[in-house]
Amino acid sequence: MQTTRKTTKSLGQRGTIQGLIISNNQNKDLCTYYGGVRYGLPASERWRRAKPLPDTYTYGTDKNPRDCTTGAGVCPQPGFLNLSPENPDIWDEDCFQYGGWLQFGTPNSFNAAALIGETDFKCVVVMPAYRVNLFGFLYSVELEADAASVGESVGNHGFWDQRLALEWTRESASLFGGDPTNITISGYSAGANSVFHQLAYDLRQPAPNALVRQVCIWSNSPAVQPKQPAETQSQFNDLLTALNIPLSLPASEKINRLRSVPAKTLISITKTLSLHQFRPTTDGSFISPTLFDSLDNGNFASTLLSRNIRVIIGECADEHFLYNTWFPPKSNTLSALRTRLIADYPEHIVDALMAMYYPDGKLPANCKNWDVDAWGRCYADMQVHFMQRGFAYTLTHNTAGVDASRLLYRYRIEWRAKCIDATIPVEWGVTHSSDYPIWFWGNGKVLEEEEKEVVERAFNGPLSSFVKGAGEFGWGTCGPRSVRTLKRDGSVVIWEDENWEEGVRVWKRLRDADKGKARL
């Protein structure tokens, strides 16, 4: 059990904030927590860019410090299992403070107190809230025109929020005892996808403006070039139709009406759409149209190497069990599975994937049904398993003469802590998100003493050295097929990836499909 007491901190010209000192049940101080520390000013309207804090902005005074003892604002979002309750009473579109799937989530459920206070993992942890689902990733020509009217780009607002938070972190890290020259960005699932896109954006900036020094991509992977604006336009039109907003209206009137719809109504309506996932768009501003070409031709990897940026990336053994619960296909058919996949990926990519996975249109022998088993396995391969292998391949095969261990560090987890049993069914094995207690030293739950030994040996010790910038941090792998693996018995082995060839095969086929589409 953790207890708290209040404390204040001066941020120089930014004023004073009030936070919490978190202690354990032995009255040992673990860390100091500040929640709801604003990193940006809210956008003037929905689907506009958030603004940096002006130089004159102050949080509070010594006599009246800003209360940062609670948490960040929670962007309106659909509920999901026990991970994200749907609660309009706490929603706030002004969620530009610190505190999955890019559709839901909040930093307020993260607890790093034991990680920082009980281990050698000594660092400043920054958890920004940002806009998710349609509030962060809606795109259309109407929104393009609206953004252009105020000199902004459109789309990927959630990513722009994250970038603003990263820039605030560089500017403010020293005020909290951090090193602004050694920023490691890490994320889980949708957060890991965000990490990739933040890394890709950072690599396109001049070296003096770069923020990222190291990267952790937990249980996700870049998969394909995000949808083009023409594809996301159909989603926008479907949304308007569901809201009874005529498509014949002028663009400005469409946007005005859409902005006036209550958040609760928007979230309810999005669940009824066939394209109900609001994903990144290749906007030409945050996401380059040649992003995946840069992976193919080695430019991405070369820039990583030139800036000495290292990447940790990996998977859980049974990712698919949780994945099969997220907006599953609406019926037990191959057609419904295809429709569901198109909600996430470009249609030509889905068709190429279907041709590989289900060439005869029949349910594979290892799947019990289309709408649960086949869906979960296929989605987990695209989100994590096979695309990670393809990403590892494309990062390393164009870097002849360069030791891949300088660039990429892979892992696999086949063990789970007992404390996760209360939230993740035991029969799901080591599924997506079951490894939270490993990375976050319980994440607010209690690890048993023997479990702490396993976690420390397997990942916490090496990861602590990694984020501190140590040149050699004891990962033990060598080459892209080499994987640091936590086995079910708690032992750590270096595994030569037996699924490598299949993952690379799928990655190459999808890249060929994307290039073929581009030529057309």
C-alpha positions as CSV (number, residue, x, y, z in Angstrom):
1,M,0.0,0.0,0.0
2,Q,1.3,3.5,-0.9
3,T,0.7,6.7,1.1
4,T,1.1,10.3,0.1
5,R,1.9,13.7,1.6
6,K,1.9,17.1,-0.1
7,T,5.0,19.0,-1.2
8,T,5.7,22.1,-3.3
9,K,8.3,22.7,-6.0
10,S,9.6,25.9,-7.5
11,L,9.9,25.9,-11.3
12,G,11.7,29.3,-11.5
13,Q,10.0,31.8,-13.7
14,R,7.2,29.3,-14.3
15,G,6.1,29.6,-10.7
16,T,5.3,26.9,-8.1
17,I,3.4,23.6,-8.2
18,Q,2.2,21.4,-5.5
19,G,2.7,17.6,-5.8
20,L,2.7,14.4,-3.7
21,I,5.5,12.5,-2.1
22,I,4.6,8.8,-2.4
23,S,5.8,6.4,0.3
24,N,5.5,2.6,0.7
25,N,4.1,0.8,3.8
26,Q,7.5,0.9,5.4
27,N,7.3,4.7,5.3
28,K,10.1,4.8,2.7
29,D,9.7,7.7,0.2
30,L,9.5,6.3,-3.3
31,C,9.2,9.3,-5.6
32,T,7.5,12.7,-6.0
33,Y,4.5,12.8,-8.2
34,Y,3.2,15.8,-10.2
35,G,-0.1,15.3,-12.1
36,G,-1.8,17.7,-14.5
37,V,1.3,19.8,-15.1
38,R,0.2,21.7,-18.3
39,Y,2.6,21.3,-21.3
40,G,0.4,23.2,-23.8
41,L,-2.6,25.5,-24.1
42,P,-5.8,24.0,-25.5
43,A,-6.6,24.3,-29.1
44,S,-8.9,27.2,-30.0
45,E,-11.4,24.6,-31.4
46,R,-11.6,20.9,-32.0
47,W,-9.2,19.7,-34.6
48,R,-6.8,22.6,-34.3
49,R,-3.3,22.5,-32.9
50,A,-2.5,23.0,-29.2
51,K,-0.3,25.9,-28.4
52,P,3.1,26.0,-26.6
53,L,3.0,27.7,-23.2
54,P,4.0,31.4,-23.7
55,D,7.1,32.7,-21.9
56,T,4.9,34.6,-19.5
57,Y,2.9,31.5,-18.4
58,T,3.1,30.6,-14.7
59,Y,1.7,27.7,-12.8
60,G,1.2,29.3,-9.5
61,T,2.9,31.2,-6.7
62,D,4.7,30.2,-3.5
63,K,1.6,31.2,-1.5
64,N,-0.9,29.8,-4.0
65,P,0.9,26.9,-5.9
66,R,-0.8,25.1,-8.8
67,D,-2.5,21.9,-7.5
68,C,-0.8,19.0,-9.3
69,T,-1.8,16.3,-6.9
70,T,-4.5,14.6,-9.1
71,G,-4.0,13.7,-12.7
72,A,-4.2,14.8,-16.3
73,G,-7.4,15.5,-18.3
74,V,-9.0,12.4,-19.9
75,C,-9.8,12.8,-23.5
76,P,-13.3,11.5,-24.4
77,Q,-13.0,7.9,-25.4
78,P,-14.8,4.5,-25.6
79,G,-14.5,2.1,-22.7
80,F,-12.5,-1.1,-22.9
81,L,-12.6,-4.0,-20.4
82,N,-11.4,-2.8,-17.0
83,L,-8.6,-0.8,-18.6
84,S,-10.6,2.3,-19.6
85,P,-14.1,2.8,-18.1
86,E,-16.4,5.0,-20.3
87,N,-17.1,7.9,-18.0
88,P,-18.3,11.2,-19.5
89,D,-18.2,12.8,-16.1
90,I,-14.4,12.9,-16.2
91,W,-13.9,13.6,-19.9
92,D,-12.1,16.8,-20.8
93,E,-11.0,17.8,-24.3
94,D,-8.4,20.0,-22.7
95,C,-6.1,17.2,-21.9
96,F,-2.7,18.8,-22.5
97,Q,-1.1,17.8,-19.2
98,Y,1.2,15.1,-17.9
99,G,0.1,12.5,-15.9
100,G,-4.3,2.0,-26.5
101,W,-4.8,1.7,-29.9
102,L,-4.8,5.5,-30.1
103,Q,-8.5,5.2,-29.3
104,F,-8.4,5.3,-25.5
105,G,-6.2,5.6,-22.4
106,T,-4.9,8.0,-19.8
107,P,-1.6,8.3,-18.0
108,N,-3.5,8.5,-14.7
109,S,-3.6,4.6,-14.5
110,F,0.2,4.4,-14.6
111,N,2.2,4.0,-11.3
112,A,6.0,4.3,-11.4
113,A,6.5,4.9,-7.7
114,A,7.9,1.5,-6.9
115,L,9.9,1.4,-10.1
116,I,11.7,4.6,-9.2
117,G,11.8,4.2,-5.4
118,E,12.7,0.5,-5.0
119,T,15.1,-0.2,-7.9
120,D,18.1,1.4,-9.5
121,F,15.9,2.8,-12.3
122,K,16.5,6.4,-11.3
123,C,15.0,8.9,-13.8
124,V,12.3,11.4,-14.4
125,V,9.3,9.7,-15.9
126,V,7.0,12.0,-18.0
127,M,3.6,10.7,-19.0
128,P,1.7,13.1,-21.3
129,A,-2.0,12.9,-22.0
130,Y,-3.0,13.7,-25.6
131,R,-6.0,13.6,-27.9
132,V,-7.1,10.1,-29.0
133,N,-9.6,8.5,-31.4
134,L,-11.5,11.0,-33.6
135,F,-10.4,14.0,-31.4
136,G,-6.8,13.2,-32.2
137,F,-6.9,11.5,-35.6
138,L,-9.8,12.7,-37.7
139,Y,-8.9,13.8,-41.3
140,S,-10.7,15.2,-44.3
141,V,-10.4,17.8,-47.0
142,E,-12.9,20.0,-45.1
143,L,-10.6,19.9,-42.1
144,E,-7.6,20.6,-44.4
145,A,-9.4,23.8,-45.5
146,D,-10.3,24.7,-42.0
147,A,-6.7,24.3,-40.8
148,A,-5.3,26.2,-43.8
149,S,-7.4,29.1,-42.9
150,V,-5.4,29.6,-39.7
151,G,-2.1,28.5,-41.2
152,E,-2.0,25.0,-39.7
153,S,-1.6,21.5,-41.0
154,V,-4.4,19.0,-40.3
155,G,-4.6,15.5,-38.9
156,N,-2.5,13.5,-36.5
157,H,-3.3,16.1,-33.8
158,G,-2.6,13.4,-31.1
159,F,1.0,13.1,-32.5
160,W,1.4,16.9,-32.6
161,D,0.3,16.9,-28.9
162,Q,2.9,14.4,-28.1
163,R,5.6,16.4,-29.9
164,L,4.6,19.5,-28.0
165,A,5.0,17.4,-24.8
166,L,8.4,16.2,-25.8
167,E,9.5,19.8,-26.5
168,W,8.2,20.9,-23.1
169,T,10.2,18.0,-21.6
170,R,13.4,19.1,-23.1
171,E,12.8,22.6,-21.9
172,S,11.7,21.6,-18.4
173,A,13.6,18.4,-17.6
174,S,16.4,20.1,-15.6
175,L,13.8,21.8,-13.3
176,F,12.9,18.3,-12.1
177,G,16.4,17.0,-12.0
178,G,16.4,15.4,-15.4
179,D,18.9,15.5,-18.3
180,P,17.4,17.2,-21.4
181,T,20.1,15.7,-23.5
182,N,19.2,12.1,-22.7
183,I,15.6,11.6,-23.5
184,T,14.4,8.1,-23.9
185,I,10.9,7.8,-25.4
186,S,9.0,4.6,-24.7
187,G,5.4,3.4,-25.2
188,Y,3.2,0.4,-24.9
189,S,0.9,-0.8,-27.7
190,A,-0.6,2.4,-29.2
191,G,2.0,4.3,-27.2
192,A,4.7,2.2,-28.9
193,N,3.2,3.0,-32.3
194,S,3.4,6.6,-31.3
195,V,7.0,6.2,-30.3
196,F,7.8,5.0,-33.8
197,H,6.1,8.0,-35.4
198,Q,7.7,10.4,-33.0
199,L,11.1,8.8,-33.8
200,A,10.5,9.1,-37.5
201,Y,9.5,12.7,-37.2
202,D,12.5,13.4,-35.0
203,L,14.9,11.8,-37.5
204,R,13.7,14.3,-40.2
205,Q,14.7,17.3,-38.0
206,P,18.1,18.9,-38.2
207,A,20.4,17.2,-35.6
208,P,20.4,20.3,-33.3
209,N,16.6,20.1,-33.0
210,A,16.5,16.4,-32.4
211,L,15.1,15.2,-29.0
212,V,15.3,11.4,-29.0
213,R,18.3,9.5,-27.7
214,Q,16.9,6.1,-27.1
215,V,13.6,4.2,-27.8
216,C,11.5,1.5,-26.3
217,I,8.7,0.0,-28.5
218,W,6.8,-2.4,-26.3
219,S,4.3,-4.8,-27.9
220,N,3.7,-3.0,-31.2
221,S,5.5,-2.3,-34.4
222,P,5.4,-0.1,-37.5
223,A,3.3,-2.1,-40.0
224,V,2.4,-0.2,-43.2
225,Q,2.4,3.3,-44.5
226,P,-0.6,5.0,-42.9
227,K,-3.8,5.6,-44.9
228,Q,-3.8,8.3,-47.5
229,P,-6.2,11.3,-47.2
230,A,-8.6,9.8,-49.8
231,E,-9.1,6.8,-47.6
232,T,-9.7,8.7,-44.5
233,Q,-12.2,11.0,-46.3
234,S,-14.6,8.1,-46.6
235,Q,-14.5,7.7,-42.8
236,F,-15.2,11.4,-42.4
237,N,-18.2,11.2,-44.7
238,D,-19.5,8.1,-42.9
239,L,-19.3,10.0,-39.6
240,L,-21.3,13.0,-41.0
241,T,-23.9,10.7,-42.4
242,A,-24.3,8.9,-39.1
243,L,-24.8,12.3,-37.4
244,N,-27.3,13.4,-40.1
245,I,-25.0,16.2,-41.3
246,P,-25.7,16.5,-45.1
247,L,-22.7,15.9,-47.3
248,S,-24.0,18.7,-49.6
249,L,-23.3,21.4,-47.1
250,P,-20.4,23.8,-47.5
251,A,-17.2,22.6,-45.9
252,S,-17.2,25.3,-43.2
253,E,-20.8,24.4,-42.2
254,K,-19.9,20.7,-41.9
255,I,-17.1,21.5,-39.6
256,N,-19.2,23.9,-37.5
257,R,-21.9,21.4,-37.0
258,L,-19.4,18.7,-36.2
259,R,-17.7,20.9,-33.6
260,S,-21.1,21.5,-31.9
261,V,-21.8,17.8,-31.4
262,P,-21.3,16.8,-27.7
263,A,-18.4,14.5,-27.0
264,K,-20.6,11.8,-25.6
265,T,-22.6,11.7,-28.9
266,L,-19.5,11.5,-31.0
267,I,-18.1,8.6,-29.1
268,S,-21.4,6.7,-29.2
269,I,-21.8,7.3,-33.0
270,T,-18.2,6.2,-33.8
271,K,-18.9,2.7,-32.4
272,T,-21.6,2.2,-35.0
273,L,-19.3,3.0,-38.0
274,S,-17.7,0.2,-40.0
275,L,-14.5,2.4,-40.0
276,H,-14.6,2.9,-36.3
277,Q,-10.8,3.1,-35.7
278,F,-9.3,6.6,-36.1
279,R,-5.7,6.1,-37.1
280,P,-2.8,8.2,-38.3
281,T,-3.0,9.6,-41.8
282,T,-0.1,10.2,-44.3
283,D,-0.6,13.9,-44.1
284,G,2.7,15.0,-45.6
285,S,3.5,17.1,-42.5
286,F,3.9,14.9,-39.4
287,I,4.0,11.7,-41.4
288,S,6.1,11.7,-44.6
289,P,4.7,10.0,-47.7
290,T,8.0,8.3,-48.1
291,L,8.3,7.1,-44.5
292,F,8.3,3.4,-45.4
293,D,10.5,4.0,-48.5
294,S,13.1,5.3,-46.0
295,L,12.9,2.0,-44.2
296,D,13.3,0.1,-47.5
297,N,16.3,2.1,-48.8
298,G,18.2,2.2,-45.5
299,N,18.0,6.0,-44.9
300,F,16.0,5.5,-41.7
301,A,18.6,3.0,-40.3
302,S,21.5,5.2,-41.4
303,T,20.2,8.2,-39.5
304,L,19.6,6.1,-36.4
305,L,23.2,4.9,-36.6
306,S,24.6,8.4,-37.3
307,R,22.8,9.7,-34.2
308,N,23.6,6.6,-32.1
309,I,20.0,6.0,-31.3
310,R,19.2,2.5,-30.0
311,V,15.9,0.7,-30.2
312,I,14.4,-1.9,-27.8
313,I,11.5,-3.7,-29.3
314,G,9.6,-6.9,-28.4
315,E,6.6,-9.0,-27.8
316,C,4.5,-11.1,-25.4
317,A,4.1,-14.8,-26.4
318,D,0.3,-14.7,-26.5
319,E,-0.6,-11.2,-27.7
320,H,-3.7,-12.4,-29.6
321,F,-5.9,-13.2,-26.6
322,L,-6.4,-9.5,-25.7
323,Y,-6.4,-8.4,-29.3
324,N,-9.4,-10.6,-30.1
325,T,-11.6,-8.5,-27.7
326,W,-11.0,-5.1,-29.3
327,F,-14.0,-4.3,-31.7
328,P,-14.1,-7.8,-33.1
329,P,-15.7,-8.5,-36.5
330,K,-19.5,-8.2,-36.4
331,S,-20.1,-11.8,-37.7
332,N,-18.3,-15.1,-37.9
333,T,-17.3,-14.7,-41.6
334,L,-14.2,-14.0,-43.7
335,S,-16.0,-11.0,-45.2
336,A,-16.6,-9.5,-41.7
337,L,-12.9,-10.1,-40.8
338,R,-11.8,-8.2,-43.9
339,T,-14.2,-5.3,-43.1
340,R,-12.8,-5.1,-39.6
341,L,-9.2,-5.0,-40.8
342,I,-10.0,-2.2,-43.2
343,A,-10.9,-0.1,-40.2
344,D,-7.2,-0.1,-39.3
345,Y,-5.2,-0.6,-42.5
346,P,-5.4,0.5,-46.2
347,E,-7.7,-1.7,-48.2
348,H,-5.0,-2.8,-50.7
349,I,-2.9,-3.9,-47.7
350,V,-5.8,-5.9,-46.2
351,D,-6.4,-7.6,-49.6
352,A,-2.8,-8.6,-49.8
353,L,-2.9,-9.9,-46.3
354,M,-6.1,-11.9,-46.9
355,A,-4.5,-13.5,-50.0
356,M,-1.6,-14.7,-47.8
357,Y,-3.5,-15.8,-44.8
358,Y,-6.6,-17.3,-46.3
359,P,-5.8,-18.1,-50.0
360,D,-8.6,-20.6,-50.3
361,G,-11.1,-18.6,-48.3
362,K,-11.2,-21.3,-45.6
363,L,-10.7,-21.0,-41.8
364,P,-7.1,-22.1,-41.0
365,A,-6.7,-25.3,-39.0
366,N,-5.3,-23.5,-36.0
367,C,-8.3,-21.2,-35.7
368,K,-11.7,-22.0,-34.1
369,N,-13.7,-19.1,-35.7
370,W,-13.3,-16.0,-37.8
371,D,-14.6,-13.4,-35.4
372,V,-12.5,-14.3,-32.3
373,D,-9.6,-16.6,-33.0
374,A,-8.7,-15.8,-36.6
375,W,-9.3,-12.1,-35.9
376,G,-7.1,-12.0,-32.8
377,R,-4.2,-13.9,-34.4
378,C,-4.2,-11.9,-37.6
379,Y,-4.4,-8.6,-35.8
380,A,-1.7,-9.6,-33.3
381,D,0.6,-10.5,-36.2
382,M,0.0,-7.1,-37.9
383,Q,0.2,-5.1,-34.7
384,V,3.2,-7.0,-33.2
385,H,4.6,-10.4,-34.1
386,F,5.2,-10.4,-37.9
387,M,5.6,-6.7,-38.4
388,Q,8.3,-6.6,-35.6
389,R,10.3,-9.1,-37.5
390,G,9.9,-7.2,-40.8
391,F,10.9,-4.0,-39.0
392,A,14.0,-5.7,-37.6
393,Y,14.8,-7.0,-41.0
394,T,14.4,-3.8,-42.8
395,L,16.5,-1.8,-40.2
396,T,19.4,-4.2,-40.5
397,H,19.6,-5.7,-43.9
398,N,20.7,-2.4,-45.6
399,T,23.4,-1.7,-43.0
400,A,26.2,-4.0,-44.3
401,G,29.3,-4.0,-42.2
402,V,27.5,-2.5,-39.2
403,D,27.0,-4.5,-36.1
404,A,23.2,-4.8,-35.7
405,S,23.6,-5.1,-31.9
406,R,24.5,-1.4,-31.9
407,L,21.0,-0.6,-33.3
408,L,18.4,-3.1,-32.3
409,Y,17.6,-5.0,-29.1
410,R,14.8,-7.5,-29.2
411,Y,12.9,-9.3,-26.4
412,R,10.2,-11.8,-25.9
413,I,8.2,-12.4,-22.7
414,E,6.7,-15.9,-21.8
415,W,6.4,-15.3,-18.0
416,R,3.7,-13.4,-16.1
417,A,3.6,-12.1,-12.5
418,K,0.8,-13.3,-10.2
419,C,-0.5,-9.8,-9.5
420,I,-1.9,-9.6,-13.1
421,D,-4.3,-12.5,-12.5
422,A,-6.9,-10.1,-11.0
423,T,-7.3,-8.3,-14.3
424,I,-6.1,-10.6,-17.1
425,P,-7.5,-14.2,-17.2
426,V,-4.9,-16.9,-16.5
427,E,-6.0,-18.9,-19.5
428,W,-4.9,-16.0,-21.8
429,G,-1.3,-16.7,-20.9
430,V,1.2,-14.0,-21.5
431,T,-1.1,-11.8,-23.6
432,H,-1.0,-8.2,-24.6
433,S,-0.6,-5.9,-21.5
434,S,0.1,-8.8,-19.1
435,D,3.7,-7.6,-18.9
436,Y,2.9,-4.2,-17.3
437,P,4.2,-5.4,-13.9
438,I,7.5,-6.4,-15.5
439,W,8.3,-3.0,-17.1
440,F,6.8,-0.9,-14.3
441,W,7.8,-3.0,-11.2
442,G,4.2,-3.9,-10.5
443,N,2.6,-0.7,-11.9
444,G,1.0,-0.1,-8.5
445,K,0.5,-3.8,-7.7
446,V,2.8,-5.8,-5.5
447,L,5.5,-8.2,-6.9
448,E,6.4,-11.1,-4.7
449,E,10.1,-11.2,-3.6
450,E,11.0,-14.0,-5.9
451,E,9.2,-12.2,-8.8
452,K,11.3,-9.1,-8.1
453,E,14.4,-11.2,-8.6
454,V,13.1,-12.5,-11.9
455,V,12.1,-9.0,-13.2
456,E,15.4,-7.4,-12.0
457,R,17.5,-10.0,-13.7
458,A,15.5,-10.2,-16.9
459,F,14.7,-6.6,-17.7
460,N,14.8,-4.0,-15.0
461,G,18.6,-4.1,-14.5
462,P,19.5,-3.8,-18.2
463,L,16.8,-1.3,-18.9
464,S,18.0,0.9,-16.1
465,S,21.5,1.0,-17.7
466,F,19.9,1.6,-21.2
467,V,18.0,4.7,-20.2
468,K,21.1,6.1,-18.5
469,G,22.9,5.8,-21.8
470,A,25.4,3.1,-20.8
471,G,27.3,1.8,-23.9
472,E,27.0,-1.8,-22.8
473,F,23.9,-2.6,-20.7
474,G,23.9,-6.4,-20.6
475,W,21.1,-7.3,-23.1
476,G,23.1,-10.2,-24.5
477,T,21.7,-10.3,-28.0
478,C,23.7,-10.2,-31.2
479,G,22.0,-9.6,-34.6
480,P,18.3,-9.1,-35.6
481,R,17.3,-12.7,-35.1
482,S,18.7,-12.8,-31.5
483,V,16.0,-12.3,-28.9
484,R,16.4,-11.8,-25.1
485,T,13.6,-14.1,-23.8
486,L,12.1,-14.4,-20.3
487,K,10.9,-18.0,-20.2
488,R,7.9,-19.3,-18.3
489,D,10.1,-20.7,-15.5
490,G,11.7,-17.3,-14.9
491,S,15.0,-18.1,-16.6
492,V,16.5,-15.7,-19.3
493,V,17.8,-17.2,-22.5
494,I,19.0,-15.7,-25.8
495,W,16.6,-17.3,-28.4
496,E,17.3,-17.5,-32.1
497,D,14.0,-16.5,-33.6
498,E,12.3,-19.4,-35.2
499,N,9.5,-17.2,-36.6
500,W,11.8,-14.9,-38.4
501,E,11.4,-16.1,-42.0
502,E,7.6,-16.1,-41.8
503,G,7.5,-12.6,-40.4
504,V,9.9,-11.3,-43.0
505,R,7.9,-13.0,-45.7
506,V,4.7,-11.2,-44.7
507,W,6.5,-7.9,-44.3
508,K,8.0,-8.1,-47.8
509,R,4.7,-9.1,-49.4
510,L,2.9,-6.1,-47.8
511,R,5.7,-3.8,-48.9
512,D,5.3,-5.1,-52.4
513,A,1.6,-4.5,-52.3
514,D,2.2,-0.9,-51.1
515,K,4.7,-0.2,-53.9
516,G,2.4,-1.7,-56.5
517,K,-0.4,0.6,-55.3
518,A,1.9,3.6,-55.5
519,R,2.9,2.7,-59.1
520,L,-0.7,2.6,-60.1
